[in-house]
Amino acid sequence: MSNGVRFLNENDDIKKIRDEGYVVIGVHNGIFHCDDVSACCILDILLEKVYNKTKPQETKKIAIVRTRNPKVLKDCSVCVDIGGGKLDHHYEGCDKKRENGIRYASIGLVWKIYGKKLIELINPELNDEEKEQLFKEIDDKIIKFIDADDNGQPIEKPGTANNPNLDDNEKFFLSFDFDFITLYNPSWHEKNPDFDNCFERAFSITRNTFGNCLESIVLNNEKKEEYIFENENEQKQFVEMIATKYQA
């Protein structure tokens, strides 16, 4: 386990594990990228906060399985970056992009759907306007760069559009906050690379880093009141929505 997340094998009985109350996130195996790792992290942060609001004494039930087997993916609660669902950007004909032209990768799709709810869970004192502002700020500072990197879409630095003499180092952002993630992939010279183990290591550090970044931005270093679900049924319905609405 990493950060309390259970990592599954594609041969595990996914249906049985879901019957035990787990939300099972399906993601592709093999080489991993910034967008799929961070997308899983956002879902884990969101679900953990949902669990903690009503039953903080219980261990969260979140699991990840890495596979490309469509039968296994079909049994997952939600799939990211694979499966052709609403959190995948790879299927033929997909053209999901922002108004500014930056295309969505899996992290952007997760943020688009769940970002405002996560902001609310972190800081329930915010009004709708403040939540919208923070949602856009986080997308602009963090999420869009991960999306652009995965889609091979360089982001031009402000004020450089009309200067043709600049080289790429000066004209484009060549690095971003979470570009360290891919460094956790196995080295090219490893004879028996263990991608799953490397993914778990990348997930652990990214999960902590992402969590700290979000709380720092949303809380602005101020302690806020805890978000409280009105009742246990509200919490249960929200978890079930995540676990069923965006299946592959």
C-alpha positions in Angstrom: 0.0 0.0 0.0 1.0 3.6 -0.6 -0.8 6.4 1.2 -3.3 3.8 2.3 -4.1 2.9 -1.4 -4.3 -0.8 -2.2 -2.6 -1.8 -5.4 -4.1 -4.7 -7.2 -3.0 -7.2 -9.8 -5.1 -7.6 -13.0 -5.7 -11.2 -12.0 -7.4 -10.1 -8.8 -11.2 -10.5 -8.5 -12.1 -6.8 -9.1 -15.8 -7.4 -8.7 -15.3 -9.1 -5.3 -13.0 -6.2 -4.1 -15.6 -3.7 -5.1 -18.2 -5.7 -3.2 -16.0 -5.2 -0.2 -16.6 -1.5 -0.5 -13.5 -0.4 -2.5 -13.5 2.2 -5.2 -11.2 0.6 -7.8 -9.4 3.0 -10.2 -8.3 1.4 -13.5 -5.3 2.9 -15.3 -3.0 1.6 -18.1 0.0 -0.4 -17.3 3.5 -0.1 -18.7 5.2 3.3 -19.0 3.4 5.9 -17.0 3.2 9.7 -17.5 2.6 12.8 -15.4 -1.1 12.9 -16.4 -2.2 9.4 -15.4 -0.2 9.3 -12.1 -1.5 12.8 -11.1 -5.1 11.9 -12.2 -5.0 8.9 -9.8 -3.6 11.1 -7.1 -6.5 13.7 -7.4 -9.1 10.9 -7.2 -7.4 9.5 -4.1 -7.2 12.9 -2.4 -10.8 13.6 -3.2 -12.1 10.2 -2.0 -10.0 10.3 1.2 -11.4 13.6 2.1 -14.9 12.3 1.5 -14.3 9.3 3.8 -12.7 11.4 6.5 -15.7 13.8 6.8 -18.0 11.1 8.2 -16.0 8.1 9.3 -12.4 9.3 10.1 -11.8 6.2 12.2 -12.2 3.9 9.3 -9.5 3.0 6.7 -10.3 4.4 3.3 -11.1 1.8 0.7 -9.4 2.9 -2.5 -7.6 0.6 -4.9 -5.7 1.0 -8.2 -5.2 -1.7 -10.9 -2.9 -1.1 -13.8 -4.0 -3.0 -16.9 -4.9 -2.8 -20.6 -7.3 -5.7 -20.4 -10.7 -4.4 -21.4 -12.5 -7.1 -19.3 -10.6 -6.0 -16.2 -11.2 -2.3 -16.9 -14.9 -2.9 -17.3 -15.1 -4.2 -13.8 -13.3 -1.1 -12.3 -15.3 1.7 -10.6 -13.7 4.3 -12.7 -11.0 4.4 -15.4 -8.5 7.2 -16.2 -6.4 7.6 -19.3 -7.8 4.4 -20.8 -11.0 2.7 -21.5 -12.7 5.3 -23.7 -14.7 6.9 -20.9 -15.1 10.5 -19.8 -11.7 10.5 -18.1 -9.8 9.2 -21.1 -8.4 11.3 -23.9 -6.9 8.7 -26.2 -9.8 7.2 -28.1 -10.2 7.9 -31.8 -12.0 11.2 -32.5 -11.4 12.6 -29.1 -10.9 16.4 -29.2 -11.4 17.6 -25.7 -9.8 21.0 -25.2 -10.1 24.2 -23.3 -11.3 27.5 -24.8 -7.6 28.6 -25.0 -6.9 25.6 -27.2 -4.9 23.5 -24.6 -6.2 19.9 -25.0 -7.2 17.9 -22.0 -5.3 14.8 -20.8 -6.6 12.6 -18.0 -5.6 14.9 -15.1 -7.4 17.8 -16.8 -10.5 15.8 -17.3 -10.5 14.7 -13.6 -9.9 18.3 -12.5 -12.7 19.6 -14.8 -15.2 17.2 -13.3 -14.1 17.1 -9.6 -11.9 20.1 -9.0 -14.5 22.5 -7.6 -15.8 19.8 -5.2 -12.3 19.1 -4.0 -11.7 22.8 -3.4 -15.0 22.9 -1.4 -13.9 19.9 0.7 -10.5 21.6 1.5 -12.1 25.0 2.3 -15.9 25.0 2.8 -15.9 28.7 3.7 -15.4 29.8 0.1 -18.3 31.2 -1.9 -19.0 30.2 -5.5 -17.0 33.0 -7.0 -13.9 32.2 -4.9 -14.2 28.5 -5.8 -14.4 29.3 -9.5 -11.3 31.6 -9.2 -9.3 28.9 -7.4 -10.4 26.3 -9.8 -9.1 28.4 -12.7 -5.9 29.4 -10.9 -5.0 25.7 -10.1 -5.7 24.8 -13.7 -3.6 27.6 -15.0 -0.7 27.0 -12.6 -0.5 23.2 -12.5 -3.1 21.2 -14.4 -2.8 22.7 -17.9 1.0 22.1 -18.0 0.6 18.4 -17.3 -2.1 18.2 -20.0 0.0 20.1 -22.5 3.1 17.9 -21.8 1.2 14.7 -22.3 -0.4 16.0 -25.5 2.9 17.3 -26.9 1.5 20.8 -26.9 4.2 23.4 -25.7 2.9 26.4 -23.8 4.4 29.7 -24.9 5.6 32.1 -22.2 3.7 35.4 -21.9 5.0 38.2 -24.1 7.1 36.1 -26.5 4.7 35.6 -29.3 6.0 38.5 -31.4 9.7 37.8 -31.0 10.9 35.2 -33.6 14.5 35.4 -32.4 14.0 33.6 -29.2 15.0 29.9 -28.9 12.8 27.3 -27.3 14.4 27.7 -23.9 13.3 31.4 -23.9 10.0 31.0 -25.7 8.4 28.0 -24.2 8.0 26.4 -20.7 10.3 23.4 -20.9 9.6 22.2 -17.4 6.8 22.3 -14.9 6.1 21.5 -11.3 5.3 17.8 -11.8 7.6 16.8 -14.6 9.6 14.7 -12.1 7.0 12.0 -12.3 8.3 10.3 -15.4 11.8 10.0 -13.9 10.4 7.2 -11.7 9.9 5.0 -14.8 12.5 2.1 -15.0 15.8 3.0 -16.7 16.2 1.9 -20.3 19.0 -0.5 -19.4 17.1 -2.5 -16.8 16.7 -6.1 -17.9 13.5 -6.8 -15.9 11.8 -3.5 -15.3 9.1 -3.5 -12.7 6.8 -0.7 -13.9 4.1 -1.4 -11.3 6.6 -1.0 -8.4 7.9 2.2 -10.0 4.4 3.5 -10.5 3.7 3.0 -6.8 6.8 5.0 -5.9 5.8 7.8 -8.2 2.3 7.8 -6.9 3.4 8.1 -3.3 5.6 11.1 -3.8 3.2 12.8 -6.3 0.2 12.2 -3.9 1.9 14.0 -1.1 3.2 16.8 -3.3 -0.1 17.4 -5.0 -1.9 17.3 -1.7 0.4 19.9 -0.2 0.1 22.1 -3.3 -3.6 22.1 -3.3 -4.0 22.8 0.4 -1.4 25.6 0.2 -3.3 27.3 -2.7 -6.8 26.7 -1.4 -6.3 27.4 2.2 -3.8 30.2 1.6 -2.0 29.2 4.8 -5.1 29.8 6.9 -6.9 27.2 9.0 -10.5 26.8 7.8 -13.5 25.0 9.2 -13.9 21.4 8.2 -16.4 20.5 5.5 -19.2 18.4 7.0 -21.5 16.3 5.0 -25.1 16.8 6.3 -25.5 13.1 6.9 -23.9 9.7 6.2 -26.2 9.1 3.2 -24.9 12.3 1.5 -21.3 11.0 1.8 -22.3 7.5 0.6 -24.1 8.9 -2.4 -21.1 11.0 -3.4 -18.7 8.0 -3.2 -21.1 5.9 -5.2 -21.4 8.7 -7.9 -17.6 8.7 -8.4 -17.6 4.9 -8.4 -20.3 4.5 -11.1 -20.8 7.6 -13.1 -17.6 7.5 -15.1 -17.0 3.8 -15.7 -15.4 2.8 -18.9 
